[in-house]
Amino acid sequence: HNAGAAADNAGVGTARVGVYIYPNTGVTDRVSGVGNSSYRIAQIDLAPNETSFFESNYPLVLAPFNAIAVDVIAADNGAGVGTAVNFVINGDTETP
């Protein structure tokens, strides 16, 4: 099972985007404190109008109450805050 994430920077400045997997979130919990590097699985700087795709080398298996989160921050050489970045998270599921 492969999972991936695509990010497209639709803004005007370079943005640093991250993808995270947070364990043990509740059914209705929102992920707080996004940006915890211990949960980060990918981080990349995207120039304006640039699209990138991340695919792990190994299967990412999510257990119940795991959460996928993304963030957008300013890159070292950009103004990412206020930049629109579109994300698509894809993968497949297994049914027992």
C-alpha positions as CSV (number, residue, x, y, z in Angstrom):
1,H,0.0,0.0,0.0
2,N,1.5,3.3,-1.0
3,A,0.5,6.6,0.3
4,G,1.6,10.0,-1.0
5,A,1.0,13.7,-0.7
6,A,1.0,16.3,-3.5
7,A,1.4,20.0,-2.7
8,D,0.9,22.8,-5.2
9,N,1.9,26.4,-4.3
10,A,-0.7,28.6,-5.8
11,G,0.7,31.7,-4.1
12,V,3.2,34.4,-4.9
13,G,6.0,33.6,-2.4
14,T,8.1,30.6,-1.6
15,A,6.5,28.4,1.1
16,R,7.9,25.7,3.3
17,V,5.3,22.9,3.6
18,G,5.4,19.9,6.0
19,V,3.4,16.7,6.2
20,Y,3.0,15.0,9.6
21,I,1.4,11.9,11.1
22,Y,0.1,12.4,14.6
23,P,-0.6,9.3,16.7
24,N,-3.4,8.8,19.3
25,T,-5.7,11.6,18.4
26,G,-9.3,11.3,19.6
27,V,-12.3,10.8,17.4
28,T,-13.2,14.5,17.3
29,D,-9.8,16.0,18.3
30,R,-8.1,18.5,16.2
31,V,-4.3,18.3,15.9
32,S,-2.8,21.0,18.1
33,G,0.7,22.2,17.8
34,V,1.2,21.3,14.2
35,G,4.9,21.5,13.4
36,N,6.2,19.0,15.9
37,S,9.2,17.8,14.0
38,S,9.1,14.4,15.8
39,Y,6.0,13.6,13.7
40,R,7.1,15.1,10.4
41,I,7.5,12.7,7.5
42,A,8.3,15.3,4.8
43,Q,9.2,19.0,4.4
44,I,10.0,20.9,1.2
45,D,10.3,24.5,0.0
46,L,7.9,25.2,-2.9
47,A,8.5,28.1,-5.2
48,P,5.4,29.9,-6.6
49,N,3.4,27.7,-9.1
50,E,5.6,24.7,-8.2
51,T,4.1,21.3,-7.5
52,S,5.8,18.5,-5.6
53,F,4.8,14.9,-4.8
54,F,6.0,12.9,-1.8
55,E,5.8,9.1,-1.7
56,S,7.4,7.2,1.1
57,N,9.7,4.3,0.4
58,Y,7.7,2.1,2.8
59,P,4.0,1.7,3.5
60,L,2.5,4.2,5.9
61,V,-0.1,2.3,8.0
62,L,-2.5,4.5,9.9
63,A,-4.1,3.0,13.0
64,P,-7.5,4.3,14.3
65,F,-7.1,7.8,15.8
66,N,-3.9,8.6,13.8
67,A,-4.1,11.9,12.0
68,I,-2.4,13.4,8.9
69,A,-1.7,17.1,9.3
70,V,0.1,19.7,7.0
71,D,1.5,23.1,7.7
72,V,2.6,26.1,5.6
73,I,5.3,28.4,6.9
74,A,7.6,31.0,5.5
75,A,10.7,29.5,3.9
76,D,14.2,30.9,4.7
77,N,14.1,32.9,1.5
78,G,10.3,33.4,1.0
79,A,7.1,34.8,2.4
80,G,5.1,31.6,2.8
81,V,2.7,32.8,5.4
82,G,-0.4,33.9,3.5
83,T,0.5,31.8,0.6
84,A,-2.2,29.4,-0.7
85,V,-0.9,25.8,-1.0
86,N,-3.2,23.0,-2.1
87,F,-2.7,19.5,-0.7
88,V,-3.9,16.1,-2.0
89,I,-3.3,13.1,0.3
90,N,-3.8,9.8,-1.5
91,G,-3.5,6.1,-0.7
92,D,-5.6,3.1,-0.4
93,T,-7.5,1.2,2.3
94,E,-7.9,-2.4,3.3
95,T,-11.3,-3.8,4.2
96,P,-11.3,-6.8,6.5
